């Protein structure tokens, strides 16, 4: 019988003893394992193994069958190297792709969204898009700028001076962050800013801590920047009153390799708004261990119940190590315009700029004029959006109260509810099932990192009628199914 | 509501109660003492059977599980207590018997220090358990025990070992018990296998010589009734593996007999004439297939099994249906056409006749001066109307018990099949009797096997358990001797036994005992034994160099079965 080289992919619960059982299956058949790799994924609690060994097709089949019988194993499959090569060639007919890109998937949010769009009559509570249109005065300013010929050419890579000035003033007034306009980079949405920051700071063997659950793209971006290494998750504690940071847990996760902490405030997906005390604790730990702090404050304007959004960048003691990231997408209903901005100290600035320059050259000119109008115009529209979201938040609580299958706290900010299933479920599979069977799209919690498993994220960005209908479909389905 | 605080040991026993456990088999020792201390207060709810060696505990638990279908529970201390369970665990693994074995372990802070009676029982039992786990804190006990029972029981059953460090037995914990529902399954739903069901039905409905092979899976799935309906509708002849015995009545006109190395002639030889072969809950063990290369090459094979790893493992299947035999037969039967296969069945009868003339007649109507094993079994069968539970050990006597006892009731034959564990029957009969107190339980044991676990006579005596023990004594390791005779030029290397006085031994354990050497004494002796309300030991001195035939020599094809 022909002996071939097989690559066996196994996905298992991350529990002690599984490797021993798998290795035993090879050892008892006197098969030498040529290569064994274990790694981490976004899904907490699971470990994929890749095992390379030489055997006959019959033995390979038996080995895989035996591996599948191990209680902790969720999935096992054997492929010959020829088949793998063929698969790689299906992606690209020439040479194989980067080892990073093959390990990352299109974000689950987008996958759910795509599935929802491919089917008729699905209501999406998945992607975080506000239902509002960009206010008229902002659009008008953009049109005027186009008419005046201001938007035809590249702008300065850092952004147009007027916008940087307006951002500096906004940061001073709204966030209590005192900086010069020269300390601002205007980016192609916050996501580009974050990618540039990660690429500026991180080496493959560095560790970056993400307070989780956290926006899934941060995790993917960090993985790309670290050439495949996973960030370290420090989950917040879920309580009846909301998610709480345990500074001791954060400090325990720090090693000599730790370089930075990412904090999403207000948090997507949990709606968590960090207290001053929590932010001070993060600041102290960052000082003690000489770490950078990276923020994502996209939802700063949507904070409810009289809570106040505090920017950690406003603490003078960490001003030199904090990189604050903001944007206009959510506050001004401008997700399509793609404008975000970074504020940090001049030394870091000039380094981040190198990456930013390589990624985008400069932010879109016309969008910069629109952002300028947004930041210099009144706050009326923002406050109007906030009021509307607050109303929708109550709709969510009202509708979700109609089931006893979930438990959750009131979101403190952003426009997401993040309920937890009382019964353990596979949230990714369940989210896909919801699209197919209940015709409603929500985002599974696992991809948001540790603590997100067994949750789903519901966006209440959409308008009232759709929201209510979507929630009712969701609640009816889980009441029936779970 | 605040849950009550219990020690880990109490939590373990409460977990047993939640799982409906009312009997456990065990042996105390240092690292399991907190559990034994707690057991003192649970005496009324959980009957603890004190065995005389931990191997006995695991086999007794197997006997209990085989009869009830519920996981058998055994407990032992760390170190040697735990390693003594190993044979029973391996036996349960290969024969798909649900067991929950609990071992004590040194306190967690001592684990890995080569502490007194410390052994890595998790490492040792990894390849022979379906799952194992070391509990190091009391709070884990309820959830892990729930998981352990679920894993032992669900899908293809098997043994689970839970090692509990001593500190976890002492510690206090909240107790709340939720049945575990998360055992993952690779079994596709039956409605997703409609295609396979229809394909199987089509093969069977057009078959000229269909043939059903049944294994242990029929009893595990409680599919006996469905099997009868299925077979009668299609007119299919049925043969059983060693573990399939008793799940189909031996006096049914469609019953063909036993498969395997010492099985019946027709069932083996006709395997290679069938055009459609349906295996139900059997795994094409090498003792059944003989040389695989020449096994049923002409037949289309339908393999029904709950374990997808078995399908296609040894024999290439045409149609594989994965799942519980009972459910599958229920789904499949409506698609089966009502048919009969007279000519095909006649071939079985003809083969039976040949076997009777050449092999059986001289066993049952012997002219030899000494009693033959088959005579004893046939007499037992007749006197118990085929309704007793036979617990056979391993060797010639096992094959004779399997061949000559005419089973009328299901779950009546318990033996060590896959592992072939000598010493299995005596302790297993203890578990079987506790599981079925109203049925006759007869252990059939060879003189070699008996001496491997005979200390369990003390357990039987202490429990006053009316198990009937028949030792067929030929003063040889008979099966090995038979092989030496047939394949090793009669070089009887270390197989003759100078045995002790077994009757004296049994009496020493306060068990009534007698010995038979003459044919004309046999009837009365068996009668006395069966009538006894107490445990009873009967030694029958049998022909010294008797052989079991038919036989498929190792490495031969089923067609090369020898009648003499």
Boltz contact constraints between the chains, C-beta under 6 A:
constraints:
  - contact:
      token1: [A, 20]
      token2: [B, 126]
      max_distance: 6.0
  - contact:
      token1: [A, 21]
      token2: [B, 126]
      max_distance: 6.0
  - contact:
      token1: [A, 24]
      token2: [B, 126]
      max_distance: 6.0
  - contact:
      token1: [A, 24]
      token2: [B, 127]
      max_distance: 6.0
  - contact:
      token1: [A, 65]
      token2: [B, 309]
      max_distance: 6.0
  - contact:
      token1: [A, 68]
      token2: [B, 186]
      max_distance: 6.0
  - contact:
      token1: [A, 69]
      token2: [B, 309]
      max_distance: 6.0
  - contact:
      token1: [A, 71]
      token2: [B, 131]
      max_distance: 6.0
  - contact:
      token1: [A, 71]
      token2: [B, 151]
      max_distance: 6.0
